[in-house]
Amino acid sequence: MLHEEERDVAKKWVVGGIQLSICGIENQMAIENGMPLRVIGYDGASYRAQLLDKDIKRLVPVVTVVLNFNDRPWSAPKTLKKALEIPDGWEEYVSDYKINVFDIAWLSNEQIEMFQSDFGIVADFFVRKRRDKNYVPSQKVIQHVDEVLKLLSVMSKDRRYEQAIPTKKGGENTMCEILQGFIDRGVEQGVEQGMERGIEQGIERGVFALIDTLKEFRVPDAEIPTRICDKFNIDEAPAQKYIRKYQGC
């Protein structure tokens, strides 16, 4: 039995009460050779739905865009013909189909600034993650925190984003605060695990968890001692001792 595939996102473009098109969005981390066939399936299902709907007076185009969140540019086929092995002499009889792919992690700063929604913050995250040695979180306020964190969780395959929703009066949150939520949660978990073995080991595990998180987000090494001192209220010397022990692990 054939089943209609479900899109990641489907929107109707309506102007002045008149539907002009159907827009589909597919979020991808994996670069798939069969993507043109998948898009044909989605688009075909949308066209078929229009044909079967007796209330529709005019057929509208269906446009699908593929958002590639991988650190690598899309290298798989972008047309149906390139995804198929076509026998000699058959190519002129095979209808082609093109997909629209956007490499999110490779957008320019000018392109990111064009976004008016939270997606600009999401795109900025993936661009900085790929491009910058030291990750500097965006200071822009996230309007829809739950949705942004769930998307980041799915596309980065890191469930901690769903667990790091910071709270702030007025409901204003930024990626900088989300990063701090990561750090705080990592430290708390490290301390809790280590406290079972004693206070000193609890602090040590907390420091190690903090260092892990800071390195994951590419915080400069020169800033790490200061972060440890501030978080655990200790002097520079013991902070450096913990760092040396961490490096020896």
C-alpha positions as protocol buffer text, in pm:
chain_id: "A"
residue {
  index: 1
  type: MET
  ca { x: 0 y: 0 z: 0 }
}
residue {
  index: 2
  type: LEU
  ca { x: 123 y: 343 z: -89 }
}
residue {
  index: 3
  type: HIS
  ca { x: 118 y: 607 z: 185 }
}
residue {
  index: 4
  type: GLU
  ca { x: 127 y: 981 z: 129 }
}
residue {
  index: 5
  type: GLU
  ca { x: 443 y: 1124 z: 280 }
}
residue {
  index: 6
  type: GLU
  ca { x: 411 y: 1412 z: 520 }
}
residue {
  index: 7
  type: ARG
  ca { x: 608 y: 1731 z: 478 }
}
residue {
  index: 8
  type: ASP
  ca { x: 806 y: 1895 z: 756 }
}
residue {
  index: 9
  type: VAL
  ca { x: 622 y: 2223 z: 697 }
}
residue {
  index: 10
  type: ALA
  ca { x: 348 y: 2322 z: 451 }
}
residue {
  index: 11
  type: LYS
  ca { x: 213 y: 2675 z: 406 }
}
residue {
  index: 12
  type: LYS
  ca { x: -39 y: 2840 z: 179 }
}
residue {
  index: 13
  type: TRP
  ca { x: 54 y: 3173 z: 21 }
}
residue {
  index: 14
  type: VAL
  ca { x: -259 y: 3388 z: 20 }
}
residue {
  index: 15
  type: VAL
  ca { x: -279 y: 3747 z: -104 }
}
residue {
  index: 16
  type: GLY
  ca { x: -600 y: 3946 z: -91 }
}
residue {
  index: 17
  type: GLY
  ca { x: -796 y: 3635 z: -1 }
}
residue {
  index: 18
  type: ILE
  ca { x: -670 y: 3453 z: -310 }
}
residue {
  index: 19
  type: GLN
  ca { x: -443 y: 3150 z: -275 }
}
residue {
  index: 20
  type: LEU
  ca { x: -143 y: 3191 z: -506 }
}
residue {
  index: 21
  type: SER
  ca { x: 65 y: 2886 z: -421 }
}
residue {
  index: 22
  type: ILE
  ca { x: 146 y: 2608 z: -176 }
}
residue {
  index: 23
  type: CYS
  ca { x: 492 y: 2625 z: -18 }
}
residue {
  index: 24
  type: GLY
  ca { x: 661 y: 2322 z: 136 }
}
residue {
  index: 25
  type: ILE
  ca { x: 974 y: 2328 z: 354 }
}
residue {
  index: 26
  type: GLU
  ca { x: 1197 y: 2026 z: 420 }
}
residue {
  index: 27
  type: ASN
  ca { x: 1458 y: 2051 z: 697 }
}
residue {
  index: 28
  type: GLN
  ca { x: 1763 y: 1835 z: 627 }
}
residue {
  index: 29
  type: MET
  ca { x: 2080 y: 1746 z: 816 }
}
residue {
  index: 30
  type: ALA
  ca { x: 2161 y: 1447 z: 596 }
}
residue {
  index: 31
  type: ILE
  ca { x: 2259 y: 1506 z: 233 }
}
residue {
  index: 32
  type: GLU
  ca { x: 2043 y: 1252 z: 48 }
}
residue {
  index: 33
  type: ASN
  ca { x: 2084 y: 1136 z: -311 }
}
residue {
  index: 34
  type: GLY
  ca { x: 1714 y: 1057 z: -337 }
}
residue {
  index: 35
  type: MET
  ca { x: 1590 y: 1400 z: -233 }
}
residue {
  index: 36
  type: PRO
  ca { x: 1452 y: 1488 z: -581 }
}
residue {
  index: 37
  type: LEU
  ca { x: 1231 y: 1177 z: -565 }
}
residue {
  index: 38
  type: ARG
  ca { x: 1108 y: 1269 z: -217 }
}
residue {
  index: 39
  type: VAL
  ca { x: 1020 y: 1621 z: -328 }
}
residue {
  index: 40
  type: ILE
  ca { x: 834 y: 1486 z: -631 }
}
residue {
  index: 41
  type: GLY
  ca { x: 632 y: 1270 z: -393 }
}
residue {
  index: 42
  type: TYR
  ca { x: 545 y: 1568 z: -172 }
}
residue {
  index: 43
  type: ASP
  ca { x: 463 y: 1796 z: -463 }
}
residue {
  index: 44
  type: GLY
  ca { x: 266 y: 1528 z: -646 }
}
residue {
  index: 45
  type: ALA
  ca { x: 54 y: 1465 z: -338 }
}
residue {
  index: 46
  type: SER
  ca { x: -23 y: 1838 z: -313 }
}
residue {
  index: 47
  type: TYR
  ca { x: -126 y: 1857 z: -679 }
}
residue {
  index: 48
  type: ARG
  ca { x: -340 y: 1545 z: -642 }
}
residue {
  index: 49
  type: ALA
  ca { x: -513 y: 1694 z: -337 }
}
residue {
  index: 50
  type: GLN
  ca { x: -605 y: 1998 z: -547 }
}
residue {
  index: 51
  type: LEU
  ca { x: -747 y: 1779 z: -823 }
}
residue {
  index: 52
  type: LEU
  ca { x: -962 y: 1583 z: -577 }
}
residue {
  index: 53
  type: ASP
  ca { x: -1094 y: 1894 z: -399 }
}
residue {
  index: 54
  type: LYS
  ca { x: -1416 y: 1987 z: -576 }
}
residue {
  index: 55
  type: ASP
  ca { x: -1424 y: 2325 z: -402 }
}
residue {
  index: 56
  type: ILE
  ca { x: -1101 y: 2439 z: -570 }
}
residue {
  index: 57
  type: LYS
  ca { x: -1177 y: 2653 z: -876 }
}
residue {
  index: 58
  type: ARG
  ca { x: -818 y: 2713 z: -987 }
}
residue {
  index: 59
  type: LEU
  ca { x: -503 y: 2507 z: -953 }
}
residue {
  index: 60
  type: VAL
  ca { x: -199 y: 2676 z: -797 }
}
residue {
  index: 61
  type: PRO
  ca { x: 172 y: 2592 z: -817 }
}
residue {
  index: 62
  type: VAL
  ca { x: 349 y: 2394 z: -547 }
}
residue {
  index: 63
  type: VAL
  ca { x: 697 y: 2508 z: -445 }
}
residue {
  index: 64
  type: THR
  ca { x: 923 y: 2309 z: -212 }
}
residue {
  index: 65
  type: VAL
  ca { x: 1246 y: 2437 z: -61 }
}
residue {
  index: 66
  type: VAL
  ca { x: 1503 y: 2214 z: 107 }
}
residue {
  index: 67
  type: LEU
  ca { x: 1692 y: 2373 z: 397 }
}
residue {
  index: 68
  type: ASN
  ca { x: 2030 y: 2205 z: 438 }
}
residue {
  index: 69
  type: PHE
  ca { x: 2157 y: 2251 z: 796 }
}
residue {
  index: 70
  type: ASN
  ca { x: 2467 y: 2038 z: 742 }
}
residue {
  index: 71
  type: ASP
  ca { x: 2810 y: 2202 z: 778 }
}
residue {
  index: 72
  type: ARG
  ca { x: 2885 y: 2085 z: 422 }
}
residue {
  index: 73
  type: PRO
  ca { x: 2723 y: 2237 z: 113 }
}
residue {
  index: 74
  type: TRP
  ca { x: 2468 y: 2018 z: -64 }
}
residue {
  index: 75
  type: SER
  ca { x: 2657 y: 1778 z: -291 }
}
residue {
  index: 76
  type: ALA
  ca { x: 2381 y: 1531 z: -380 }
}
residue {
  index: 77
  type: PRO
  ca { x: 2174 y: 1556 z: -700 }
}
residue {
  index: 78
  type: LYS
  ca { x: 1943 y: 1856 z: -729 }
}
residue {
  index: 79
  type: THR
  ca { x: 1756 y: 1722 z: -1031 }
}
residue {
  index: 80
  type: LEU
  ca { x: 1568 y: 1399 z: -1096 }
}
residue {
  index: 81
  type: LYS
  ca { x: 1779 y: 1304 z: -1397 }
}
residue {
  index: 82
  type: LYS
  ca { x: 2102 y: 1327 z: -1200 }
}
residue {
  index: 83
  type: ALA
  ca { x: 1954 y: 1103 z: -931 }
}
residue {
  index: 84
  type: LEU
  ca { x: 1863 y: 831 z: -1183 }
}
residue {
  index: 85
  type: GLU
  ca { x: 2061 y: 585 z: -1393 }
}
residue {
  index: 86
  type: ILE
  ca { x: 1904 y: 650 z: -1732 }
}
residue {
  index: 87
  type: PRO
  ca { x: 1969 y: 396 z: -2012 }
}
residue {
  index: 88
  type: ASP
  ca { x: 2129 y: 522 z: -2330 }
}
residue {
  index: 89
  type: GLY
  ca { x: 1877 y: 678 z: -2567 }
}
residue {
  index: 90
  type: TRP
  ca { x: 1615 y: 733 z: -2299 }
}
residue {
  index: 91
  type: GLU
  ca { x: 1720 y: 1069 z: -2158 }
}
residue {
  index: 92
  type: GLU
  ca { x: 1509 y: 1283 z: -2390 }
}
residue {
  index: 93
  type: TYR
  ca { x: 1196 y: 1092 z: -2284 }
}
residue {
  index: 94
  type: VAL
  ca { x: 1254 y: 1124 z: -1909 }
}
residue {
  index: 95
  type: SER
  ca { x: 1098 y: 1436 z: -1759 }
}
residue {
  index: 96
  type: ASP
  ca { x: 1331 y: 1625 z: -1528 }
}
residue {
  index: 97
  type: TYR
  ca { x: 1249 y: 1785 z: -1194 }
}
residue {
  index: 98
  type: LYS
  ca { x: 1457 y: 2040 z: -1003 }
}
residue {
  index: 99
  type: ILE
  ca { x: 1468 y: 2091 z: -626 }
}
residue {
  index: 100
  type: ASN
  ca { x: 1549 y: 2419 z: -452 }
}
residue {
  index: 101
  type: VAL
  ca { x: 1823 y: 2373 z: -192 }
}
residue {
  index: 102
  type: PHE
  ca { x: 1955 y: 2641 z: 45 }
}
residue {
  index: 103
  type: ASP
  ca { x: 2275 y: 2578 z: 241 }
}
residue {
  index: 104
  type: ILE
  ca { x: 2189 y: 2748 z: 571 }
}
residue {
  index: 105
  type: ALA
  ca { x: 2536 y: 2719 z: 728 }
}
residue {
  index: 106
  type: TRP
  ca { x: 2683 y: 2895 z: 422 }
}
residue {
  index: 107
  type: LEU
  ca { x: 2459 y: 3201 z: 412 }
}
residue {
  index: 108
  type: SER
  ca { x: 2630 y: 3539 z: 412 }
}
residue {
  index: 109
  type: ASN
  ca { x: 2583 y: 3797 z: 688 }
}
residue {
  index: 110
  type: GLU
  ca { x: 2384 y: 4010 z: 443 }
}
residue {
  index: 111
  type: GLN
  ca { x: 2147 y: 3721 z: 370 }
}
residue {
  index: 112
  type: ILE
  ca { x: 2096 y: 3649 z: 741 }
}
residue {
  index: 113
  type: GLU
  ca { x: 2012 y: 4014 z: 809 }
}
residue {
  index: 114
  type: MET
  ca { x: 1727 y: 3989 z: 558 }
}
residue {
  index: 115
  type: PHE
  ca { x: 1533 y: 3752 z: 784 }
}
residue {
  index: 116
  type: GLN
  ca { x: 1273 y: 3930 z: 998 }
}
residue {
  index: 117
  type: SER
  ca { x: 1170 y: 3622 z: 1196 }
}
residue {
  index: 118
  type: ASP
  ca { x: 1344 y: 3395 z: 1450 }
}
residue {
  index: 119
  type: PHE
  ca { x: 1481 y: 3194 z: 1158 }
}
residue {
  index: 120
  type: GLY
  ca { x: 1751 y: 3458 z: 1126 }
}
residue {
  index: 121
  type: ILE
  ca { x: 1874 y: 3359 z: 1473 }
}
residue {
  index: 122
  type: VAL
  ca { x: 1867 y: 2990 z: 1377 }
}
residue {
  index: 123
  type: ALA
  ca { x: 2058 y: 3056 z: 1055 }
}
residue {
  index: 124
  type: ASP
  ca { x: 2310 y: 3273 z: 1241 }
}
residue {
  index: 125
  type: PHE
  ca { x: 2371 y: 2988 z: 1488 }
}
residue {
  index: 126
  type: PHE
  ca { x: 2457 y: 2736 z: 1214 }
}
residue {
  index: 127
  type: VAL
  ca { x: 2671 y: 2986 z: 1022 }
}
residue {
  index: 128
  type: ARG
  ca { x: 2874 y: 3084 z: 1330 }
}
residue {
  index: 129
  type: LYS
  ca { x: 2904 y: 2719 z: 1437 }
}
residue {
  index: 130
  type: ARG
  ca { x: 3063 y: 2634 z: 1100 }
}
residue {
  index: 131
  type: ARG
  ca { x: 3261 y: 2951 z: 1035 }
}
residue {
  index: 132
  type: ASP
  ca { x: 3387 y: 3097 z: 1361 }
}
residue {
  index: 133
  type: LYS
  ca { x: 3658 y: 2940 z: 1576 }
}
residue {
  index: 134
  type: ASN
  ca { x: 3512 y: 3110 z: 1882 }
}
residue {
  index: 135
  type: TYR
  ca { x: 3132 y: 3102 z: 1893 }
}
residue {
  index: 136
  type: VAL
  ca { x: 2975 y: 3432 z: 1996 }
}
residue {
  index: 137
  type: PRO
  ca { x: 2600 y: 3390 z: 2061 }
}
residue {
  index: 138
  type: SER
  ca { x: 2353 y: 3630 z: 1903 }
}
residue {
  index: 139
  type: GLN
  ca { x: 2209 y: 3904 z: 2126 }
}
residue {
  index: 140
  type: LYS
  ca { x: 1884 y: 3922 z: 1930 }
}
residue {
  index: 141
  type: VAL
  ca { x: 1570 y: 3846 z: 2128 }
}
residue {
  index: 142
  type: ILE
  ca { x: 1400 y: 3517 z: 2036 }
}
residue {
  index: 143
  type: GLN
  ca { x: 1027 y: 3564 z: 1988 }
}
residue {
  index: 144
  type: HIS
  ca { x: 926 y: 3196 z: 1985 }
}
residue {
  index: 145
  type: VAL
  ca { x: 1168 y: 3024 z: 2221 }
}
residue {
  index: 146
  type: ASP
  ca { x: 1006 y: 2680 z: 2233 }
}
residue {
  index: 147
  type: GLU
  ca { x: 990 y: 2649 z: 1854 }
}
residue {
  index: 148
  type: VAL
  ca { x: 1348 y: 2767 z: 1803 }
}
residue {
  index: 149
  type: LEU
  ca { x: 1491 y: 2532 z: 2065 }
}
residue {
  index: 150
  type: LYS
  ca { x: 1296 y: 2235 z: 1933 }
}
residue {
  index: 151
  type: LEU
  ca { x: 1425 y: 2303 z: 1581 }
}
residue {
  index: 152
  type: LEU
  ca { x: 1783 y: 2334 z: 1708 }
}
residue {
  index: 153
  type: SER
  ca { x: 1735 y: 2015 z: 1909 }
}
residue {
  index: 154
  type: VAL
  ca { x: 1620 y: 1819 z: 1604 }
}
residue {
  index: 155
  type: MET
  ca { x: 1869 y: 1961 z: 1354 }
}
residue {
  index: 156
  type: SER
  ca { x: 2172 y: 1940 z: 1586 }
}
residue {
  index: 157
  type: LYS
  ca { x: 2055 y: 1608 z: 1739 }
}
residue {
  index: 158
  type: ASP
  ca { x: 2116 y: 1756 z: 2083 }
}
residue {
  index: 159
  type: ARG
  ca { x: 1820 y: 1725 z: 2321 }
}
residue {
  index: 160
  type: ARG
  ca { x: 1976 y: 1968 z: 2568 }
}
residue {
  index: 161
  type: TYR
  ca { x: 1829 y: 2258 z: 2371 }
}
residue {
  index: 162
  type: GLU
  ca { x: 1481 y: 2152 z: 2481 }
}
residue {
  index: 163
  type: GLN
  ca { x: 1602 y: 2143 z: 2843 }
}
residue {
  index: 164
  type: ALA
  ca { x: 1779 y: 2479 z: 2846 }
}
residue {
  index: 165
  type: ILE
  ca { x: 1491 y: 2726 z: 2813 }
}
residue {
  index: 166
  type: PRO
  ca { x: 1599 y: 3024 z: 3026 }
}
residue {
  index: 167
  type: THR
  ca { x: 1346 y: 3238 z: 3211 }
}
residue {
  index: 168
  type: LYS
  ca { x: 1353 y: 3615 z: 3212 }
}
residue {
  index: 169
  type: LYS
  ca { x: 1098 y: 3881 z: 3303 }
}
residue {
  index: 170
  type: GLY
  ca { x: 917 y: 4004 z: 2997 }
}
residue {
  index: 171
  type: GLY
  ca { x: 974 y: 3674 z: 2818 }
}
residue {
  index: 172
  type: GLU
  ca { x: 1285 y: 3800 z: 2638 }
}
residue {
  index: 173
  type: ASN
  ca { x: 1550 y: 3537 z: 2570 }
}
residue {
  index: 174
  type: THR
  ca { x: 1862 y: 3536 z: 2354 }
}
residue {
  index: 175
  type: MET
  ca { x: 2106 y: 3269 z: 2234 }
}
residue {
  index: 176
  type: CYS
  ca { x: 2352 y: 3412 z: 2486 }
}
residue {
  index: 177
  type: GLU
  ca { x: 2111 y: 3321 z: 2769 }
}
residue {
  index: 178
  type: ILE
  ca { x: 2048 y: 2979 z: 2616 }
}
residue {
  index: 179
  type: LEU
  ca { x: 2424 y: 2916 z: 2621 }
}
residue {
  index: 180
  type: GLN
  ca { x: 2430 y: 3018 z: 2988 }
}
residue {
  index: 181
  type: GLY
  ca { x: 2148 y: 2770 z: 3048 }
}
residue {
  index: 182
  type: PHE
  ca { x: 2364 y: 2498 z: 2894 }
}
residue {
  index: 183
  type: ILE
  ca { x: 2654 y: 2593 z: 3118 }
}
residue {
  index: 184
  type: ASP
  ca { x: 2445 y: 2607 z: 3435 }
}
residue {
  index: 185
  type: ARG
  ca { x: 2277 y: 2274 z: 3368 }
}
residue {
  index: 186
  type: GLY
  ca { x: 2608 y: 2105 z: 3285 }
}
residue {
  index: 187
  type: VAL
  ca { x: 2769 y: 2238 z: 3602 }
}
residue {
  index: 188
  type: GLU
  ca { x: 2474 y: 2132 z: 3818 }
}
residue {
  index: 189
  type: GLN
  ca { x: 2475 y: 1781 z: 3678 }
}
residue {
  index: 190
  type: GLY
  ca { x: 2850 y: 1753 z: 3720 }
}
residue {
  index: 191
  type: VAL
  ca { x: 2837 y: 1872 z: 4081 }
}
residue {
  index: 192
  type: GLU
  ca { x: 2547 y: 1640 z: 4167 }
}
residue {
  index: 193
  type: GLN
  ca { x: 2730 y: 1339 z: 4026 }
}
residue {
  index: 194
  type: GLY
  ca { x: 3054 y: 1430 z: 4197 }
}
residue {
  index: 195
  type: MET
  ca { x: 2901 y: 1518 z: 4535 }
}
residue {
  index: 196
  type: GLU
  ca { x: 2825 y: 1151 z: 4585 }
}
residue {
  index: 197
  type: ARG
  ca { x: 3203 y: 1101 z: 4614 }
}
residue {
  index: 198
  type: GLY
  ca { x: 3274 y: 1408 z: 4825 }
}
residue {
  index: 199
  type: ILE
  ca { x: 3270 y: 1788 z: 4810 }
}
residue {
  index: 200
  type: GLU
  ca { x: 3607 y: 1822 z: 4638 }
}
residue {
  index: 201
  type: GLN
  ca { x: 3517 y: 1570 z: 4370 }
}
residue {
  index: 202
  type: GLY
  ca { x: 3180 y: 1738 z: 4332 }
}
residue {
  index: 203
  type: ILE
  ca { x: 3346 y: 2070 z: 4254 }
}
residue {
  index: 204
  type: GLU
  ca { x: 3593 y: 1899 z: 4024 }
}
residue {
  index: 205
  type: ARG
  ca { x: 3318 y: 1727 z: 3825 }
}
residue {
  index: 206
  type: GLY
  ca { x: 3133 y: 2058 z: 3804 }
}
residue {
  index: 207
  type: VAL
  ca { x: 3444 y: 2235 z: 3673 }
}
residue {
  index: 208
  type: PHE
  ca { x: 3504 y: 1960 z: 3417 }
}
residue {
  index: 209
  type: ALA
  ca { x: 3141 y: 1983 z: 3300 }
}
residue {
  index: 210
  type: LEU
  ca { x: 3178 y: 2359 z: 3267 }
}
residue {
  index: 211
  type: ILE
  ca { x: 3498 y: 2323 z: 3062 }
}
residue {
  index: 212
  type: ASP
  ca { x: 3329 y: 2065 z: 2836 }
}
residue {
  index: 213
  type: THR
  ca { x: 3041 y: 2302 z: 2764 }
}
residue {
  index: 214
  type: LEU
  ca { x: 3264 y: 2605 z: 2707 }
}
residue {
  index: 215
  type: LYS
  ca { x: 3480 y: 2412 z: 2462 }
}
residue {
  index: 216
  type: GLU
  ca { x: 3175 y: 2276 z: 2282 }
}
residue {
  index: 217
  type: PHE
  ca { x: 3060 y: 2632 z: 2221 }
}
residue {
  index: 218
  type: ARG
  ca { x: 3411 y: 2739 z: 2124 }
}
residue {
  index: 219
  type: VAL
  ca { x: 3464 y: 2984 z: 2406 }
}
residue {
  index: 220
  type: PRO
  ca { x: 3829 y: 3103 z: 2383 }
}
residue {
  index: 221
  type: ASP
  ca { x: 4068 y: 2910 z: 2608 }
}
residue {
  index: 222
  type: ALA
  ca { x: 4188 y: 3239 z: 2759 }
}
residue {
  index: 223
  type: GLU
  ca { x: 3840 y: 3304 z: 2898 }
}
residue {
  index: 224
  type: ILE
  ca { x: 3793 y: 2963 z: 3061 }
}
residue {
  index: 225
  type: PRO
  ca { x: 3988 y: 3033 z: 3387 }
}
residue {
  index: 226
  type: THR
  ca { x: 3782 y: 3348 z: 3447 }
}
residue {
  index: 227
  type: ARG
  ca { x: 3457 y: 3160 z: 3385 }
}
residue {
  index: 228
  type: ILE
  ca { x: 3561 y: 2891 z: 3636 }
}
residue {
  index: 229
  type: CYS
  ca { x: 3657 y: 3151 z: 3899 }
}
residue {
  index: 230
  type: ASP
  ca { x: 3328 y: 3336 z: 3858 }
}
residue {
  index: 231
  type: LYS
  ca { x: 3113 y: 3024 z: 3862 }
}
residue {
  index: 232
  type: PHE
  ca { x: 3274 y: 2852 z: 4160 }
}
residue {
  index: 233
  type: ASN
  ca { x: 3399 y: 3158 z: 4348 }
}
residue {
  index: 234
  type: ILE
  ca { x: 3759 y: 3034 z: 4354 }
}
residue {
  index: 235
  type: ASP
  ca { x: 4095 y: 3199 z: 4283 }
}
residue {
  index: 236
  type: GLU
  ca { x: 4301 y: 3175 z: 3966 }
}
residue {
  index: 237
  type: ALA
  ca { x: 4549 y: 2919 z: 4105 }
}
residue {
  index: 238
  type: PRO
  ca { x: 4295 y: 2642 z: 4187 }
}
residue {
  index: 239
  type: ALA
  ca { x: 4115 y: 2715 z: 3860 }
}
residue {
  index: 240
  type: GLN
  ca { x: 4437 y: 2654 z: 3666 }
}
residue {
  index: 241
  type: LYS
  ca { x: 4493 y: 2338 z: 3869 }
}
residue {
  index: 242
  type: TYR
  ca { x: 4155 y: 2203 z: 3762 }
}
residue {
  index: 243
  type: ILE
  ca { x: 4229 y: 2294 z: 3400 }
}
residue {
  index: 244
  type: ARG
  ca { x: 4562 y: 2107 z: 3408 }
}
residue {
  index: 245
  type: LYS
  ca { x: 4390 y: 1805 z: 3561 }
}
residue {
  index: 246
  type: TYR
  ca { x: 4119 y: 1823 z: 3295 }
}
residue {
  index: 247
  type: GLN
  ca { x: 4380 y: 1833 z: 3019 }
}
residue {
  index: 248
  type: GLY
  ca { x: 4549 y: 1527 z: 3169 }
}
residue {
  index: 249
  type: CYS
  ca { x: 4228 y: 1322 z: 3163 }
}
